[in-house]
Amino acid sequence: MADFKAKKRHRRIIRKVEERFTIEVKPFELNDEKDALYQLHKHRFKGYLQRSLFQYINGDEAVEPYNLFDTYEVTIRDGERLIAFSMFDLGDRAMASIMGVFHDDYKQFSLGTFTMLQEAEFAKSEGFEYYYPGYILHESTLFLFKSKEGEIKEKLVKKG
């Protein structure tokens, strides 16, 4: 992560989002607002998905919130409205992106790419050696934004 630097096209995305929206990086908080956005976002995926964000985090059988990991979030708001969030777990020397969620009305802002860049910048600023940007499913166009950020993927996952 020490060598990570956003490319020109990444800086454009960052500028566009930062000029218009409020961004916050902090420890993850599970709440109804995030679950509502998860409900709107999950239609994009086929196959088995957890019914709620609570179940995604805690598993099907859990009755009380329990997170074994040191999970953080990037949130993006348009005024008071939550329009995107991502979750990432911290380790000793590395961090891993878990999920990115955004409102379809804002897809022109590349919020999935933006949250990934914010996570990478957090990893660098906090001294993490590695950042894993998450899964890319074979033959799925949903994750193409990750492969477009090839330099991020190459540099950040090279040893992982």
N, C-alpha and C positions, 0 to 999 in steps of 0.2 A: 504494500500500500504506500510505502514511502515514495515510490515513483509515480503514483497516480496523479494525473492532471486531466481535467475535462478538456475535450476537443472543442473546436469552434462551434460545431453544431450542437454540442451539449450545453455550451455556455449560452447559446441562443435560447434553448429550452428553459434553462435556469432563469435567465433574465425575464423571459415572457411570463413565467409563473410567479416569480418573486415580485414583479411589478404590480400584479393584479390581486394576488391572494396572500393569505397569512399562513405561514409554515411554522410548525413546531416539532421538535424532536425531544422525546421524553420517555420515561418508563411507560410501558403499555398499560392502558386501562380498558378493561372489557366493559362495554355499556350498550344500552339499547340503541343509541344513535349509530354506533358502528355496526351492530347487527342489522339494522334497517338498511344501511348501505350495502352490506354483504348480501342481503336478500335481493336487492336490485341488481347486483353485479353477477351473482352466481349463474344466471341464465346463460352466460357466455360459455359455460363448460358443460361437456357431456360426461356421462358416467356417474358414479356414486359421489355425492357431495354430502357433507354434514348438513343437517336441517338448519342449524343455527351457528353463529360464530362461537357461542358458548360451547356447543358440542365439538366444534372444530378444535378449540383450545383444550378442552377438558375431557373429551371422549364421550361416547354414548352413555356410559353408566354413571357419570359424575352427577352429583346433586348439588355440590358446592364448588365454587370456583377454586381451581388449584392449578397453578402453573409451576412446573418443576424448573423452568428455565428463566434466565435473566432476559426477559423480552422487552424490547423498546419499540416505539412507533414513530413514524413520520405522519403528521396530520396536515391536511391542506383544507383551508376554509375559504369560502367566498362569503364574506361577512360572517354571519353566525352559522351558515350552512356548511356542514361537513361534506366535502365533495370528493375526498380521497384519503386513504390511509394505507400505510404499509406496516408490516411487523417484521422485526428481525431479532435474532437471538445473539447474545454476547457470550463468547467463551474466553479462555485465557489469552489466546493469541489471535483468534479469528472470530468473525461474526458471519452469520448466515441469514439471508433473506428468507422469510417464511411465506408471506402472502402480500400481494398488492391489490387493492380494491379501489375502483373509482366510479363516479357517476357517469353514465353514458352521455349526458348533456355536455360534458367537458372533455370529450375524447380528443378534440382538436388541440388541447394543451399538452398532450403526451405525458399525462400525469404518472403513468406506470414507469416510463423512462425517468421522469423527474424524481420520483421517490427512490428509484434505484440509485440515481446519482447522489441524492441526499444521503442515503445509507453509506455509499462509498466514501463520501466526504467525511461523514461521521467516523467511519473506520479509520481513515487517515488521520483526522484530527485527534482521535483518542489513542493513537499509537498501535492499532491492530496491524498485524503483519499480513493477514489475509482476509478477503471478503468473498463469500460464495453468494452469487446473485440468485440462486434458486434453480429449479428444474426447467429444462426445455424439453417438451414432449416431441418425439419424433413425428413428423408429418402433421404437426398442428401449427396453424398460422397464428394462434393466440399468443405465442411466445416469440414471434419473430423480432419484436423490439429488443429482446435480449441478444439475439444473434447479430442484429444491426449494430449493437454496441460492442462489436468484436474486440476492440482493444481493451475494453473493460473486462470482458470475459477472459481474454487471453492473459492479461496481466494479473487479474485477481484470482484466477482459478488455476494458474499454471502449476503450482505445487500441490493443489488440493485434489 
